[in-house]
Amino acid sequence: MKINPQKIRKVLVIGLSCLGDMVMASAALWNLRLYLPSAKFTVWVGPRALGAVSEDPLWDEIFVYDRGGEFAGLPGRIKACKLMRLGSYDLVIDLRSTLMPLFSGAIYAPLWGLRECLLPKSLHEAERTLQAMTSIGVPIRIRQLRFYIPQELKELIQAKYTDKLQGRKLVIFNPGANWPPKRWPVDNFVGLGVKLISKYNAVIGVIGYSDEEERLGKQVLSALDKNSALDLTGKLPLKELGAILESSSLFVTNDTGTLHIGSAVGVPMVGLYGPSSPERYGPWGTRHRIVAPSLPCAPCIGKKCLYGDFACISKIKVEEVFNACEELLH
């Protein structure tokens, strides 16, 4: 199906539930907006992914689409379809690849799920969405992920940490992840921080949003020299976090949604991977290094562990990650 831009005045994008997934789809959506500059763009997005689109001038209207609450189950889907029809959209893009666009009344309602069947399993999520865009005739002008940060916030963040940094390199650590098997051990982050402080006189900033991630982050911070540690744990606003990452020299992170924000703002990064696939969910469009265990079963995507413990990421040595950091810091 090829869309005719002359017939499209209103566009609805049904977004995703996870922050990282929404950021990985941002390059494709950016190209769609460039192709339809005069159209009104509405996005429905899950509560956890709201930060990926908030304040962004790419969108004319943002609607929280909570599939676990108001729009749960079959009654919720029926309600969503009615809302779509009331919206009188000309194009409906469903990033979830469901059949809902068929009931939207839109002129164009492509089913991306059919496209998914033809793509390699290992293809990066950002590339998958870009290819889906080309299948409806959208030219690809830009391949960069998007995470909008107001310019005034960027300037505010730079001023806020000038005294702490005093010209030193800022390296951000993200020791958390929603799923424990994705977490590189805290002691390893500590060992890496000590090395970076010793050789580069770096300041180590540690992030952690949820209560559990904050606990892990504070464990790392407590073991580092106080003059070289920067506590960024807690409910730090995502826009502020994005601005901090953009101004950093390096980002060392487990496989989380924050990794994809780092890709979008262009910070050099070292991605740590165990059971998940760096080919499909790794950094995109920025200088990076991937460090993963040398195991024949990795990545397994968490379906089944041959050893029963999903401890593969703990087999990554501090020296391996430090070497990757050095390559990027140089």
C-alpha positions in Angstrom: 0.0 0.0 0.0 1.4 3.4 -1.1 -0.1 6.5 0.5 -1.0 9.6 -1.4 0.2 12.6 0.7 -2.4 14.9 -1.0 -5.2 12.9 0.6 -3.9 13.0 4.1 -4.9 15.8 6.5 -5.0 13.9 9.8 -2.7 11.1 11.0 -3.0 8.9 14.0 -0.1 6.9 15.3 -0.9 4.1 17.9 2.3 4.0 19.9 3.9 1.5 22.2 3.9 0.8 25.9 7.6 0.8 26.6 9.8 3.9 26.6 12.7 2.3 24.7 10.4 0.8 22.0 8.9 4.2 21.4 12.3 5.9 21.1 13.4 3.2 18.6 10.4 3.9 16.5 11.1 7.7 16.5 13.3 7.8 13.4 10.6 6.3 11.2 7.9 8.6 12.7 10.2 11.6 12.1 10.4 10.7 8.4 6.6 10.3 8.2 6.2 13.9 9.6 8.8 15.2 7.1 6.7 13.5 4.3 3.4 15.0 5.5 4.4 18.4 6.9 0.9 19.9 6.6 -0.9 17.1 8.3 -2.1 17.1 11.9 -0.4 14.4 13.9 -1.9 12.6 16.9 -0.1 9.9 18.9 -1.7 7.5 21.3 1.0 6.2 23.7 1.2 4.1 26.8 1.8 5.8 30.2 5.4 4.4 30.5 6.3 5.7 27.1 4.8 9.1 27.5 8.2 10.7 28.1 9.4 9.7 24.6 6.9 12.1 23.0 6.1 14.8 25.6 6.8 18.4 24.6 8.0 17.3 21.2 6.7 19.6 18.4 6.6 16.6 16.1 3.1 15.9 17.7 0.1 18.2 17.6 -1.9 16.0 20.0 -0.8 13.4 22.6 -3.3 11.0 24.1 -2.5 8.5 26.9 -3.6 5.1 25.6 -3.5 2.8 28.7 -4.1 -0.8 27.6 -3.8 -1.9 31.2 -6.5 0.5 32.4 -9.2 2.4 30.5 -8.5 0.5 27.3 -8.0 -3.0 28.7 -9.4 -6.1 27.1 -11.9 -6.4 24.3 -14.2 -3.6 25.7 -11.2 -1.3 25.7 -10.3 -2.2 22.1 -13.8 -1.5 21.0 -13.8 1.8 22.8 -10.5 2.7 21.1 -11.9 1.8 17.7 -14.9 4.1 18.3 -12.5 6.9 19.2 -10.5 6.4 16.0 -13.6 6.6 13.9 -14.7 9.8 15.7 -11.3 11.3 14.9 -11.8 11.0 11.2 -8.2 10.1 10.5 -6.9 9.7 6.9 -4.0 7.6 7.9 -3.6 5.3 10.9 -0.2 3.7 11.8 -0.4 1.0 14.4 3.1 0.3 15.8 1.7 -2.6 17.6 0.8 -4.4 14.4 -2.8 -5.2 15.4 -5.8 -5.3 13.2 -7.4 -2.2 14.8 -6.6 0.2 11.9 -9.1 -1.9 9.8 -11.9 -0.6 12.0 -10.7 3.0 12.1 -12.5 4.3 8.9 -9.3 5.7 7.7 -8.4 6.0 4.0 -5.1 4.3 4.7 -4.8 1.6 7.3 -1.6 -0.4 6.6 -1.1 -3.7 8.5 2.5 -3.7 9.5 2.2 -7.1 11.1 2.2 -8.6 7.6 5.5 -6.8 6.9 7.0 -8.2 10.1 6.8 -11.8 8.7 9.1 -11.0 5.9 11.9 -9.3 8.0 14.9 -11.2 9.6 14.5 -11.8 13.3 17.8 -10.2 14.0 17.0 -6.9 12.2 17.3 -3.9 14.6 14.0 -2.5 15.8 14.7 0.9 14.4 15.4 -0.5 11.0 12.3 -2.6 11.1 10.1 0.5 11.6 12.0 2.4 8.9 11.4 -0.4 6.4 7.7 -0.5 7.3 7.6 3.2 6.4 9.2 2.6 3.1 6.6 0.0 2.3 3.9 2.7 2.3 6.0 5.0 0.1 7.6 7.3 2.8 11.1 8.3 1.7 13.8 8.0 4.3 15.6 11.3 4.8 17.0 10.8 8.3 18.0 7.7 10.2 18.6 9.3 13.6 16.5 8.5 16.6 14.6 11.4 18.2 14.3 12.5 21.8 13.3 16.2 22.0 15.0 18.4 24.6 14.2 22.1 24.8 17.2 24.3 24.2 16.7 26.2 27.5 16.9 23.0 29.4 20.2 22.0 27.8 21.7 25.3 28.8 20.3 25.0 32.3 21.8 21.5 32.8 25.2 22.6 31.5 25.2 25.5 34.0 23.9 23.3 36.8 26.9 20.9 36.8 29.7 23.2 35.8 31.1 23.6 39.3 31.0 19.9 40.0 32.7 18.9 36.8 35.4 21.7 36.6 36.3 20.6 33.1 36.5 16.9 34.0 34.9 14.1 31.8 31.4 13.1 32.9 30.7 9.3 32.6 27.2 8.1 33.3 26.5 4.6 34.7 23.2 2.9 34.6 23.4 -0.2 36.8 19.6 -0.8 36.8 17.2 -2.7 34.5 13.7 -3.9 34.9 14.7 -7.6 34.6 17.5 -8.7 37.0 19.3 -10.9 34.4 20.0 -7.8 32.4 21.9 -6.2 35.2 25.7 -6.2 35.3 26.8 -6.7 38.9 27.1 -3.6 41.1 30.6 -4.6 42.2 31.7 -4.6 38.5 30.3 -1.1 38.1 32.2 0.0 41.1 35.4 -1.6 39.8 34.9 0.2 36.4 34.3 3.5 38.1 37.5 3.2 40.2 39.5 2.6 37.0 37.9 5.5 35.1 38.5 7.9 38.0 42.1 6.7 38.4 43.1 7.0 34.7 40.9 9.8 33.4 40.0 11.8 36.6 36.4 11.2 35.5 33.3 12.2 37.4 31.0 9.2 37.6 27.3 10.1 37.5 24.9 7.2 38.4 21.3 7.1 37.4 18.4 4.9 38.7 14.7 5.7 38.3 12.7 3.0 40.1 13.1 2.3 43.8 15.2 -0.8 43.1 17.3 1.0 40.5 17.9 3.8 42.9 19.1 1.3 45.5 21.5 -0.2 43.1 22.8 3.2 42.0 23.4 4.3 45.6 25.4 1.1 46.2 27.7 2.1 43.4 28.0 5.7 44.6 28.8 4.7 48.2 31.8 2.8 47.0 33.3 5.6 44.9 35.3 8.7 46.0 32.8 11.4 46.9 34.6 14.1 45.0 34.3 12.0 41.8 30.7 10.7 42.3 27.5 12.5 41.1 24.2 11.2 42.5 21.6 11.3 39.7 19.4 8.6 41.1 15.7 9.0 41.8 12.8 10.4 39.8 14.9 12.5 37.5 12.7 14.0 34.8 13.4 12.2 31.5 14.1 15.5 29.6 16.6 16.4 32.2 18.2 13.0 32.0 18.4 13.3 28.2 20.1 16.7 28.5 22.7 15.2 31.0 23.4 12.3 28.7 23.8 14.6 25.7 26.5 16.7 27.6 28.3 13.6 28.9 31.6 12.1 27.5 30.4 8.5 27.9 27.4 6.3 28.9 27.8 2.8 30.3 24.5 1.0 30.5 22.6 -2.2 30.7 19.9 -2.9 28.1 17.1 -0.5 29.2 15.0 2.2 27.7 17.5 4.8 28.8 20.0 3.2 26.5 17.8 4.3 23.5 17.5 7.8 24.9 21.3 7.8 24.9 21.3 6.7 21.2 18.9 9.5 20.3 20.9 12.3 22.0 24.2 10.9 20.5 26.3 10.2 23.6 29.1 7.6 23.0 28.1 4.5 24.9 29.1 1.1 26.0 26.1 -1.3 26.0 26.2 -4.4 28.3 24.2 -7.4 27.1 23.5 -10.8 28.5 20.2 -12.6 27.5 18.9 -9.9 25.2 20.0 -9.3 21.6 22.3 -6.3 20.9 21.7 -6.8 17.2 18.0 -6.1 17.6 17.9 -3.9 20.7 21.4 -2.3 20.7 22.6 1.3 20.4 21.6 3.0 17.1 23.2 5.9 15.3 25.9 6.9 17.8 29.5 5.8 18.5 29.3 2.7 20.7 30.8 -0.6 21.7 28.8 -3.7 22.7 30.2 -6.0 25.4 28.5 -9.4 25.7 29.6 -12.8 27.1 31.2 -15.3 24.8 28.6 -18.0 25.2 27.1 -20.1 22.4 23.6 -19.7 24.0 23.7 -15.9 24.1 21.5 -14.1 23.3 18.5 -16.3 24.4 16.0 -13.4 24.8 15.1 -14.9 28.2 13.0 -17.9 26.9 15.1 -20.6 28.5 18.5 -20.7 30.3 20.7 -23.7 29.7 22.3 -23.1 33.0 19.1 -22.2 34.9 20.3 -18.9 36.3 20.5 -16.3 33.5 23.8 -15.2 34.9 25.5 -14.7 31.6 25.9 -10.9 31.9 27.9 -11.4 35.2 30.5 -13.2 33.1 31.5 -9.9 31.5 34.8 -8.8 33.1 35.5 -5.3 34.3 38.7 -5.2 32.1 36.6 -5.9 28.9 34.3 -3.0 29.7 37.1 -0.7 30.6 38.9 -1.4 27.3 35.7 -0.5 25.4 35.4 2.7 27.4 39.0 3.6 26.6 38.3 3.2 22.9 35.5 5.7 23.0 37.1 8.1 25.4 40.2 8.4 23.2 
